[in-house]
Amino acid sequence: MEQEKRGPGSRESQYMSRKGHGLEPMTGAQAADLKTLADEVCEPSAYELGLSRSEASRRIDVLREKLRIGELPPHTD
């Protein structure tokens, strides 16, 4: 029997190298949160399919901050 070779082009090595660089696909929960937040702040372009977990997390943080800032009382002197 021949053993399967796992070189640089194999699926497993591609996944492992991506995983090490933060390129895992966003989770279903992240996708749902991002879609909801993008709709709430009227920025539909913030939601895209195929984002990495780290990029989805970054966008979620930015949108949450925009919502938080929008809920602050107006500044008065």
N, C-alpha and C positions, 0 to 999 in steps of 0.2 A: 504494500500500500504506500502511496505517496503522501507525504505530509504537505498540508497546505502552507504555502509560503506567505509570510506576512511582511511584506516590504513597505516602503514609503507610500505606495499607491493603494494599499489595502484599505477597506472601509474601517476596520478597527483602528488602524493607526491614524487615519484622518479624523475619526471621532475623538480619539485620545488627544491629538494635537489641538483640536478645536477646543476641547474641554479645558485644556490647560490655559487657553488664551481668552476665556470668558465668552466663547461663541456658542454656548449651549442655547438652543431655542427658548424663547420665553415660554413660561408655563401658561396653562389655560386660565389660571387665576389672574396672572399678570395681564393677559390679553383682555379679560373682562374688566379689570380695574382701569386699564389704560383707555379702553373704549368709553367707559362711563365718564372718566375724568375729562377726556378730550371733548365729549359732548357737553359736559357741564361748563367748560370754559370757552366753548365755541371755537375750538381749534381741532377740527376733524383731521387735519394733516398730521397731528401728533400720533395718531394711531396708524400703524402700518403692520401688515402681516410680515412675518419672517424676521422680526427683530430678535436680537440676542437677549438673553436674560439680563445681562448688565445694561444694555441700552434701554430695555423696557423699564428696568428699575430706575434708571436715571431720568427718563421721561416722566414716570409716575411721580417721582420726587419733585420735579419742576412744576408739574401741573398741580400737585397738592399745595405747593408754596403759592402759586398764583391764586388758588381758591382761598387760602388763608389770608393773603394780602387783601383780596377783594372783600373779605368779611370784616376787616378791621374798621373801626369807626374813623370817620374823616378827621384829618389833623386840623386842629384849630389853634390859632395863636392867642 
